[in-house]
């Protein structure tokens, strides 16, 4: 019951944000600016909401570390879903690209424009994340985590999206474990 109450409250907060985003979109439309405005709606973290018996946002579990992003605007494909590894760092390069500006080589930001407009089906091979002592590498299917709990963890999201089955000692996963572990070096 406690979990359900927290989730109801969270949903109410999301509904309130949704209402205000709708008002903002109405204003853009009234001003004639909606058709030339790129809108990216995201967050800086997910939320556990009781999954893995956790309520925080600072853990490497998928619910916390994977952040949904909704994008709309000129040229952006409508009604598509993409599960490729991306990062919020890519938002900066995306805005620059849509504005017709150069993306500095020194930035660790890659434009999502070609992906959003359906011109490619690839983006990053691996995304990295970390906070305090833990680090993770994720390639869209496999996730390697170290520095969290007692030992490294490895999950296959194709068969275990909820990250309940740690495959760190699975001989069949050794190559992917080493590949992702090397990304953290």
C-alpha positions as CSV (number, residue, x, y, z in Angstrom):
1,X,0.0,0.0,0.0
2,X,2.9,2.4,0.8
3,X,4.4,1.7,-2.6
4,X,1.1,2.4,-4.3
5,X,0.6,5.7,-2.4
6,X,4.1,7.0,-3.3
7,X,3.5,6.0,-7.0
8,X,0.1,7.8,-7.0
9,X,1.7,10.9,-5.6
10,X,4.5,10.7,-8.1
11,X,2.0,10.3,-11.0
12,X,0.1,13.3,-9.7
13,X,3.3,15.4,-9.9
14,X,4.0,14.2,-13.4
15,X,0.4,15.0,-14.4
16,X,0.9,18.6,-13.1
17,X,4.1,19.0,-15.1
18,X,2.3,17.6,-18.1
19,X,-0.4,20.2,-17.7
20,X,2.1,23.1,-17.5
21,X,4.0,21.7,-20.6
22,X,0.7,21.7,-22.4
23,X,0.2,25.4,-21.5
24,X,3.6,26.2,-22.7
25,X,3.0,24.4,-26.0
26,X,-0.3,26.3,-26.4
27,X,1.6,29.6,-26.0
28,X,4.1,28.6,-28.6
29,X,1.3,27.7,-31.0
30,X,-0.5,31.0,-30.3
31,X,2.7,32.9,-31.1
32,X,3.2,30.9,-34.3
33,X,6.5,29.5,-33.0
34,X,5.5,25.8,-32.4
35,X,6.5,24.6,-35.9
36,X,10.0,26.0,-35.7
37,X,10.7,25.0,-32.1
38,X,12.7,21.9,-31.0
39,X,11.3,20.6,-27.7
40,X,13.3,18.2,-25.6
41,X,11.6,17.0,-22.4
42,X,13.8,15.0,-20.1
43,X,15.3,14.8,-16.6
44,X,18.7,14.4,-15.0
45,X,17.8,11.1,-13.4
46,X,15.1,8.4,-13.2
47,X,13.3,7.3,-10.0
48,X,13.3,4.0,-8.3
49,X,9.7,4.3,-6.9
50,X,10.2,1.2,-4.7
51,X,11.9,-1.0,-7.4
52,X,14.7,-3.1,-5.8
53,X,13.2,-1.8,-2.6
54,X,14.8,1.6,-3.3
55,X,13.4,5.1,-3.3
56,X,16.4,7.1,-4.3
57,X,17.7,8.3,-7.6
58,X,21.4,7.8,-7.1
59,X,21.9,4.2,-7.9
60,X,23.0,2.3,-11.0
61,X,19.8,0.4,-11.5
62,X,18.0,1.0,-14.8
63,X,15.0,2.8,-13.2
64,X,17.4,5.4,-11.8
65,X,20.2,5.7,-14.3
66,X,18.2,5.4,-17.6
67,X,16.3,8.6,-18.3
68,X,13.4,8.9,-20.7
69,X,13.6,11.7,-23.2
70,X,10.7,13.0,-25.4
71,X,11.6,15.1,-28.5
72,X,9.4,16.9,-30.8
73,X,10.0,19.5,-33.5
74,X,10.7,20.2,-37.1
75,X,11.9,17.1,-38.9
76,X,11.6,14.9,-35.9
77,X,9.9,11.6,-36.6
78,X,6.6,11.3,-34.9
79,X,5.5,8.2,-32.9
80,X,8.9,6.4,-32.9
81,X,10.7,4.9,-29.9
82,X,14.4,4.5,-29.7
83,X,16.3,2.5,-27.1
84,X,19.8,3.2,-28.3
85,X,22.4,4.3,-25.8
86,X,22.3,8.1,-25.6
87,X,23.1,10.6,-22.9
88,X,21.7,14.0,-21.8
89,X,25.1,15.3,-22.7
90,X,23.9,14.9,-26.3
91,X,21.2,17.6,-25.9
92,X,23.8,20.4,-26.2
93,X,25.1,19.2,-29.6
94,X,21.6,18.5,-30.8
95,X,20.5,22.1,-30.1
96,X,23.6,23.5,-31.8
97,X,23.1,21.2,-34.8
98,X,19.4,22.3,-35.2
99,X,20.5,25.9,-34.9
100,X,23.0,25.4,-37.7
101,X,26.0,26.0,-35.5
102,X,29.3,24.1,-35.2
103,X,29.7,21.5,-32.5
104,X,33.1,22.0,-30.9
105,X,35.4,19.0,-31.2
106,X,36.2,19.3,-27.5
107,X,32.6,18.6,-26.4
108,X,31.6,15.1,-25.3
109,X,28.2,15.7,-26.9
110,X,26.9,14.2,-30.1
111,X,24.0,15.5,-32.0
112,X,20.8,13.4,-32.0
113,X,19.5,15.2,-35.2
114,X,20.2,12.4,-37.7
115,X,18.7,9.8,-35.3
116,X,15.6,11.9,-34.6
117,X,15.0,12.5,-38.3
118,X,15.4,8.8,-39.2
119,X,18.6,9.3,-41.2
120,X,20.5,6.7,-39.1
121,X,19.9,3.9,-36.7
122,X,23.1,4.2,-34.7
123,X,24.4,6.7,-32.2
124,X,26.8,5.7,-29.4
125,X,28.2,2.3,-28.8
126,X,28.3,2.7,-25.1
127,X,27.2,5.3,-22.5
128,X,28.9,5.7,-19.2
129,X,27.5,6.9,-15.9
130,X,28.6,7.1,-12.3
131,X,28.1,8.7,-9.0
132,X,30.2,8.5,-5.8
133,X,32.0,5.1,-5.9
134,X,30.0,3.3,-8.6
135,X,30.5,3.4,-12.4
136,X,28.5,1.7,-15.2
137,X,28.9,1.1,-18.9
138,X,25.8,0.3,-21.0
139,X,25.6,-0.6,-24.6
140,X,21.8,-0.8,-25.0
141,X,21.7,-4.5,-24.1
142,X,24.4,-5.3,-21.6
143,X,25.2,-3.3,-18.5
144,X,28.4,-3.6,-16.4
145,X,28.5,-2.0,-12.9
146,X,31.4,-1.8,-10.5
147,X,31.9,-0.1,-7.2
148,X,28.3,-0.7,-6.1
149,X,27.6,-3.3,-3.4
150,X,30.2,-5.9,-2.8
151,X,31.2,-7.1,-6.3
152,X,30.8,-6.1,-10.0
153,X,27.5,-6.8,-11.6
154,X,26.6,-7.6,-15.2
155,X,23.1,-7.7,-16.7
156,X,21.5,-8.6,-20.0
157,X,18.6,-6.3,-20.6
158,X,17.3,-8.5,-23.4
159,X,16.5,-11.3,-20.9
160,X,16.4,-9.4,-17.6
161,X,15.3,-5.7,-17.9
162,X,14.7,-5.6,-14.1
163,X,18.3,-6.5,-13.4
164,X,17.6,-9.4,-11.1
165,X,20.1,-11.9,-12.5
166,X,23.7,-10.9,-12.1
167,X,25.7,-12.7,-14.8
168,X,29.1,-11.6,-13.6
169,X,30.3,-15.2,-13.2
170,X,28.7,-16.5,-16.4
171,X,31.4,-17.8,-18.7
172,X,29.3,-17.0,-21.8
173,X,29.2,-13.3,-20.8
174,X,33.0,-13.0,-20.2
175,X,33.7,-11.2,-23.6
176,X,31.0,-8.6,-23.1
177,X,32.0,-8.1,-19.5
178,X,35.6,-7.4,-20.4
179,X,34.5,-5.1,-23.3
180,X,32.3,-3.0,-21.1
181,X,34.8,-3.1,-18.2
182,X,37.4,-1.7,-20.5
183,X,35.2,1.3,-21.3
184,X,35.5,2.4,-17.6
185,X,39.3,2.5,-17.7
